[in-house]
């Protein structure tokens, strides 16, 4: 019997794969009176916290073998995997890699932390030639045979520290597990790891391949160093799967130029009365926020707050001179306020997001940008970061039209 912990998207995908392979399983979720069933293998969903989930704690105490849903799915996936992890840029890099491969005629699928769980793809992804998988640290905690063809670690920044007793060092060590079963020549380090060798580099907005000019990112939807890091990683991954002449082709360069980032990533959602509103709801840690700030001109009214995940917010103070005001809110907004109020105007709000937005609009002047880049997770007030960004965009228009 296979015991699947968590009845969400990942858990249901694991159950679907079990049904496909005629493997007996049971799916259980935390709840009053729920106990851990007996089984030979335990598959855990990434959303379960090892200290906060009663079932997960019971599983750890049982001594039974525990694997992540991603690990479970990979055991039934016999085609190439290209894997992406790191603190920031995973989603853009994953989507860009898939976009490039598809544009070159490869039947590629996005899966993992975005798109379909790998177990779902393993159950009915017969038409897929290569899976491009976004991998979180949560998914890497319980792996033992996960072996992508190639993988990239983009960067390490403070995030999810509340999950790891060993702090930042344990978080980084968990991310590095991605490389455990990848050949050394296919272990790709992001541009932030300056000492690592790589074929693709970045200078002043331009990608270089083997030292020669390859593509000008200033002519694309991938401006700034952080996007250069993402694009370089995507091209490196493609070099592990495609022939070199294909990557050097005009067709491939055209695909880099045609790529568009997804929603909630430094996305302009409107300009009213000279004030521009930018949704960067996916900026859920301080490093991502700094990248967003550096990509925008002029003065900013920045919205910061939510669930802090034990992160260090002091780097935000290094950009305080850019802030017309910082509007802080949510569960851990006070932690951010303690740091920023020494350096800039800091407006503390509660958990009414309409009030937060009204304060931001009142503080902004023509020519300013109101930036939602919270440096925190969203689940104290919203279902997810996407809902937070959608509410921001809606309220921006409502409040400016009806001040």
C-alpha positions as CSV (number, residue, x, y, z in Angstrom):
1,X,0.0,0.0,0.0
2,X,1.2,3.5,-0.9
3,X,0.1,6.2,1.5
4,X,-0.2,9.7,-0.1
5,X,-0.1,12.6,2.4
6,X,-2.1,15.6,1.1
7,X,-5.2,15.6,-1.0
8,X,-4.4,18.7,-3.1
9,X,-3.1,18.9,-6.7
10,X,0.1,17.0,-6.0
11,X,-1.6,14.3,-3.9
12,X,-4.3,13.7,-6.5
13,X,-1.6,13.5,-9.2
14,X,0.2,10.8,-7.3
15,X,-3.1,8.9,-6.8
16,X,-3.8,9.2,-10.5
17,X,-0.3,7.7,-11.3
18,X,-1.0,4.9,-8.8
19,X,-4.3,4.1,-10.6
20,X,-2.5,4.1,-13.9
21,X,0.1,1.6,-12.7
22,X,-2.4,-0.5,-10.7
23,X,-0.7,0.3,-7.4
24,X,-2.9,0.3,-4.3
25,X,-2.9,3.6,-2.5
26,X,-4.8,5.7,-0.1
27,X,-4.9,9.5,0.2
28,X,-5.1,11.2,3.6
29,X,-5.1,14.8,4.7
30,X,-4.6,16.4,8.1
31,X,-7.8,16.6,10.2
32,X,-9.0,16.0,13.7
33,X,-8.8,12.3,14.4
34,X,-7.0,11.4,11.2
35,X,-4.2,8.8,11.7
36,X,-1.4,7.7,9.5
37,X,-2.5,4.5,7.6
38,X,-0.1,1.5,7.3
39,X,1.9,1.4,4.1
40,X,5.2,0.4,2.6
41,X,5.8,3.8,1.0
42,X,4.7,7.3,2.0
43,X,4.4,10.0,-0.7
44,X,4.3,13.5,0.7
45,X,2.9,16.6,-1.0
46,X,5.2,19.7,-1.0
47,X,2.7,21.9,0.8
48,X,2.9,19.9,4.0
49,X,5.2,21.3,6.6
50,X,7.3,18.7,8.5
51,X,6.7,20.4,11.8
52,X,3.1,21.7,11.3
53,X,1.5,18.7,9.7
54,X,0.4,16.0,12.2
55,X,0.5,13.3,9.5
56,X,3.9,14.3,8.2
57,X,5.3,14.3,11.8
58,X,3.8,10.8,12.2
59,X,5.3,9.7,9.0
60,X,8.7,10.9,10.0
61,X,8.4,9.1,13.3
62,X,7.3,5.8,11.7
63,X,10.6,5.1,10.1
64,X,8.9,4.2,6.8
65,X,10.4,5.4,3.5
66,X,9.1,8.9,2.5
67,X,9.5,10.4,-0.9
68,X,8.2,13.6,-2.4
69,X,5.5,13.5,-5.1
70,X,8.1,14.7,-7.6
71,X,10.4,11.8,-6.7
72,X,7.5,9.4,-7.0
73,X,6.6,10.7,-10.4
74,X,10.2,10.6,-11.6
75,X,10.3,6.9,-11.0
76,X,7.8,6.4,-13.8
77,X,9.2,9.0,-16.2
78,X,11.6,7.6,-18.7
79,X,12.2,10.6,-20.9
80,X,14.6,13.6,-20.4
81,X,14.0,16.0,-17.6
82,X,15.5,19.6,-17.5
83,X,15.2,21.0,-14.0
84,X,15.4,24.5,-12.6
85,X,15.7,25.5,-9.0
86,X,17.0,28.6,-7.0
87,X,15.3,31.3,-4.9
88,X,14.3,33.7,-7.7
89,X,13.7,33.4,-11.4
90,X,12.6,29.7,-11.5
91,X,9.2,30.3,-13.2
92,X,10.5,32.6,-15.9
93,X,13.4,30.3,-16.6
94,X,11.2,27.3,-16.8
95,X,8.6,29.0,-19.0
96,X,11.4,30.4,-21.3
97,X,13.1,27.0,-21.6
98,X,9.9,25.4,-22.6
99,X,9.1,28.2,-25.1
100,X,12.5,27.8,-26.7
101,X,12.2,24.1,-27.1
102,X,8.7,24.2,-28.4
103,X,9.7,26.8,-30.9
104,X,12.4,24.4,-32.1
105,X,9.8,21.7,-32.7
106,X,10.4,19.8,-29.5
107,X,7.3,18.5,-27.6
108,X,8.1,20.0,-24.3
109,X,5.9,20.4,-21.2
110,X,6.2,22.6,-18.1
111,X,5.7,20.7,-14.8
112,X,6.6,20.5,-11.2
113,X,6.1,23.6,-9.0
114,X,4.2,25.2,-11.9
115,X,2.1,23.5,-14.6
116,X,1.3,19.8,-14.0
117,X,2.8,17.8,-11.2
118,X,5.4,15.3,-12.6
119,X,3.2,12.4,-11.4
120,X,0.4,13.7,-13.6
121,X,2.7,14.0,-16.6
122,X,4.1,10.5,-15.9
123,X,0.5,9.1,-15.9
124,X,-0.6,10.4,-19.3
125,X,2.2,12.5,-20.9
126,X,3.0,10.0,-23.7
127,X,3.2,12.8,-26.3
128,X,5.8,14.8,-24.4
129,X,9.4,14.4,-25.4
130,X,11.1,16.4,-22.6
131,X,9.8,17.7,-19.3
132,X,10.9,21.1,-18.1
133,X,10.4,21.0,-14.3
134,X,10.4,23.9,-11.8
135,X,11.7,22.5,-8.6
136,X,11.2,24.0,-5.1
137,X,13.3,23.2,-2.0
138,X,10.2,21.5,-0.6
139,X,10.2,19.0,-3.5
140,X,13.9,18.3,-3.0
141,X,13.7,17.4,0.6
142,X,12.7,13.8,0.0
143,X,14.4,12.6,-3.1
144,X,16.6,9.6,-3.6
145,X,16.6,8.7,-7.3
146,X,15.6,12.0,-9.0
147,X,18.0,12.3,-12.0
148,X,17.4,15.0,-14.6
149,X,19.4,15.1,-17.8
150,X,20.5,18.6,-16.8
151,X,19.7,21.1,-14.1
152,X,20.3,24.7,-13.1
153,X,20.6,26.4,-9.7
154,X,19.9,30.1,-10.4
155,X,20.8,31.7,-7.1
156,X,20.5,31.5,-3.3
157,X,18.7,34.2,-1.3
158,X,16.9,34.4,2.0
159,X,13.5,32.6,1.7
160,X,11.5,29.9,3.6
161,X,13.9,30.1,6.5
162,X,11.0,29.2,8.9
163,X,11.0,25.7,7.4
164,X,14.6,24.8,8.0
165,X,16.0,24.4,11.6
166,X,19.5,24.9,10.2
167,X,18.5,28.2,8.7
168,X,20.0,29.6,5.4
169,X,22.7,26.9,5.2
170,X,20.2,24.1,5.4
171,X,18.0,25.8,2.8
172,X,21.0,26.1,0.4
173,X,22.0,22.5,1.0
174,X,18.5,21.3,0.2
175,X,18.6,23.2,-3.1
176,X,22.0,21.7,-4.0
177,X,20.4,18.2,-3.8
178,X,19.2,18.9,-7.3
179,X,22.7,18.1,-8.6
180,X,23.1,14.8,-6.7
181,X,22.4,12.6,-9.8
182,X,23.2,15.0,-12.6
183,X,26.5,14.6,-14.5
184,X,28.9,17.3,-13.6
185,X,29.0,18.7,-17.1
186,X,25.3,19.3,-17.0
187,X,25.2,21.0,-13.6
188,X,24.6,24.6,-14.5
189,X,25.2,27.4,-11.9
190,X,23.4,30.8,-12.4
191,X,25.3,34.0,-13.1
192,X,25.2,35.0,-9.5
193,X,27.8,32.2,-8.8
194,X,30.6,34.2,-10.3
195,X,33.3,31.6,-9.8
196,X,31.5,28.9,-11.9
197,X,32.3,28.3,-15.5
198,X,29.6,28.4,-18.2
199,X,29.2,28.8,-21.9
200,X,26.6,31.6,-21.7
201,X,27.5,34.9,-20.0
202,X,25.9,38.3,-19.7
203,X,27.3,41.8,-20.3
204,X,25.4,45.1,-20.3
205,X,22.1,43.5,-21.4
206,X,23.7,41.2,-24.0
207,X,24.0,37.4,-23.8
208,X,27.3,36.0,-25.0
209,X,27.8,32.4,-26.2
210,X,31.3,31.1,-26.0
211,X,32.5,34.7,-25.7
212,X,30.7,36.0,-28.8
213,X,27.6,38.2,-28.9
214,X,24.6,36.1,-29.1
215,X,21.4,38.1,-28.2
216,X,20.6,41.6,-27.1
217,X,18.1,41.2,-24.2
218,X,17.4,45.0,-24.3
219,X,15.3,44.2,-27.4
220,X,13.2,41.6,-25.6
221,X,10.8,41.3,-22.6
222,X,13.8,40.2,-20.5
223,X,15.5,43.4,-19.3
224,X,17.8,43.7,-16.3
225,X,20.4,41.4,-14.8
226,X,17.9,39.1,-13.1
227,X,16.3,38.4,-16.5
228,X,19.8,38.0,-18.0
229,X,20.4,35.3,-15.3
230,X,17.1,33.6,-16.3
231,X,17.8,33.8,-20.0
232,X,21.4,32.5,-19.7
233,X,20.2,29.5,-17.7
234,X,17.5,28.7,-20.3
235,X,20.0,28.8,-23.1
236,X,22.4,26.6,-21.2
237,X,19.7,24.0,-20.6
238,X,18.8,24.1,-24.3
239,X,22.5,23.5,-25.2
240,X,22.2,20.2,-23.3
241,X,19.3,19.0,-25.4
242,X,19.5,20.8,-28.8
243,X,22.3,20.7,-31.4
244,X,24.6,23.7,-31.2
245,X,23.7,24.9,-34.7
246,X,20.0,25.0,-33.7
247,X,20.8,27.2,-30.7
248,X,22.9,29.5,-32.8
249,X,20.2,29.9,-35.5
250,X,18.3,33.0,-36.3
251,X,15.1,31.0,-35.5
252,X,16.3,30.5,-31.9
253,X,17.2,34.2,-31.5
254,X,13.7,35.0,-32.7
255,X,12.2,32.8,-30.0
256,X,14.2,34.7,-27.3
257,X,12.7,37.9,-28.7
258,X,9.1,36.7,-28.9
259,X,9.0,35.4,-25.3
260,X,6.7,37.2,-22.9
261,X,6.9,37.0,-19.1
262,X,3.8,35.7,-17.2
263,X,1.5,37.8,-15.1
264,X,2.5,39.2,-11.7
265,X,6.1,39.7,-12.6
266,X,6.9,43.4,-12.8
267,X,3.7,43.8,-14.8
268,X,2.4,47.3,-15.6
269,X,-1.4,47.0,-15.0
270,X,-2.3,50.6,-15.6
271,X,-1.4,54.3,-15.5
272,X,-3.9,56.8,-14.1
273,X,-3.3,60.5,-13.4
274,X,0.4,60.1,-14.1
275,X,0.8,57.3,-11.6
276,X,1.9,53.9,-12.9
277,X,0.8,50.7,-11.1
278,X,3.1,47.7,-11.3
279,X,2.1,44.2,-10.1
280,X,5.1,42.2,-8.9
281,X,3.1,40.0,-6.6
282,X,5.5,37.1,-7.3
283,X,8.2,39.1,-5.6
284,X,8.0,37.0,-2.4
285,X,11.4,37.6,-0.9
286,X,13.7,40.6,-0.5
287,X,16.1,39.7,-3.3
288,X,13.2,39.6,-5.8
289,X,12.0,43.0,-4.5
290,X,15.4,44.5,-5.1
291,X,15.4,43.2,-8.7
292,X,12.0,44.8,-9.3
293,X,13.1,48.1,-7.8
294,X,16.2,48.2,-9.9
295,X,14.2,47.6,-13.1
296,X,12.0,50.6,-12.6
297,X,12.7,54.4,-12.9
298,X,11.8,57.2,-10.6
299,X,10.2,57.4,-7.2
300,X,8.2,54.4,-5.8
301,X,5.4,53.9,-3.4
302,X,6.0,50.3,-2.5
303,X,3.6,47.8,-0.9
304,X,5.4,45.4,1.4
305,X,4.0,42.7,3.7
306,X,2.3,39.3,4.2
307,X,3.8,36.1,5.7
308,X,7.5,36.7,6.2
309,X,8.7,33.1,6.4
310,X,11.5,34.0,8.8
311,X,13.4,36.1,6.2
312,X,15.9,38.9,6.7
313,X,14.3,42.1,5.4
314,X,17.3,44.4,6.1
315,X,18.4,44.5,2.4
316,X,15.3,46.5,1.6
317,X,16.8,49.5,3.5
318,X,19.5,49.7,0.8
319,X,16.9,51.0,-1.7
320,X,15.0,53.3,0.8
321,X,16.1,56.5,-1.0
322,X,13.9,55.3,-4.0
323,X,10.8,55.2,-1.9
324,X,8.3,58.1,-1.8
325,X,6.8,55.9,0.9
326,X,6.7,52.3,2.0
327,X,3.2,51.0,2.8
328,X,3.5,47.9,5.0
329,X,0.7,45.5,5.9
330,X,-0.3,42.0,6.9
331,X,1.0,39.4,9.3
332,X,4.7,40.4,9.3
333,X,4.4,44.0,8.1
334,X,5.5,45.3,11.5
335,X,8.9,43.5,11.0
336,X,9.5,45.3,7.8
337,X,8.3,48.6,9.3
338,X,10.9,48.3,12.1
339,X,13.6,48.2,9.5
340,X,12.4,50.8,7.0
341,X,10.9,53.6,9.3
342,X,14.5,54.7,10.1
343,X,15.2,55.3,6.4
344,X,12.0,56.5,4.7
345,X,8.4,57.4,5.2
346,X,6.7,54.2,6.4
347,X,2.9,53.9,6.5
348,X,1.7,51.0,8.6
349,X,-1.6,49.5,7.7
350,X,-3.5,46.5,8.9
351,X,-5.0,43.6,6.9
352,X,-7.6,45.5,4.9
353,X,-6.0,45.6,1.4
354,X,-8.4,48.3,0.2
355,X,-7.1,50.5,2.9
356,X,-3.5,49.6,2.0
357,X,-4.2,50.6,-1.6
358,X,-5.9,53.8,-0.6
359,X,-2.8,54.8,1.5
360,X,-0.5,54.0,-1.5
361,X,-2.5,56.1,-3.9
362,X,-2.7,59.0,-1.4
363,X,1.1,58.9,-1.0
364,X,1.9,58.8,-4.7
365,X,2.6,61.9,-6.9
366,X,2.4,62.2,-10.7
367,X,5.4,60.4,-12.2
368,X,5.6,57.9,-9.4
369,X,5.2,54.2,-9.6
370,X,3.0,52.3,-7.1
371,X,4.7,48.9,-6.8
372,X,3.3,45.8,-5.3
373,X,6.4,43.7,-4.6
374,X,5.6,42.4,-1.1
375,X,8.8,40.4,-0.1
376,X,6.4,38.0,1.6
377,X,4.1,35.1,0.9
378,X,0.4,36.0,0.4
379,X,-1.5,33.3,2.4
380,X,-2.3,35.5,5.4
381,X,-4.8,37.5,3.3
382,X,-5.1,35.8,-0.1
383,X,-5.4,32.4,-1.6
384,X,-2.1,32.8,-3.5
385,X,0.2,35.5,-5.1
386,X,-2.0,35.5,-8.2
387,X,-5.1,36.5,-6.3
388,X,-3.1,39.2,-4.5
389,X,-1.9,40.7,-7.8
390,X,-5.4,40.5,-9.3
391,X,-6.9,42.4,-6.3
392,X,-4.1,45.0,-6.6
393,X,-4.9,45.6,-10.2
394,X,-8.6,45.9,-9.6
395,X,-8.3,48.2,-6.6
396,X,-5.8,50.4,-8.5
397,X,-8.4,51.2,-11.1
398,X,-11.3,51.5,-8.7
399,X,-9.6,53.8,-6.2
400,X,-8.1,56.1,-8.9
401,X,-11.5,56.4,-10.7
402,X,-13.4,57.0,-7.5
403,X,-11.0,58.8,-5.1
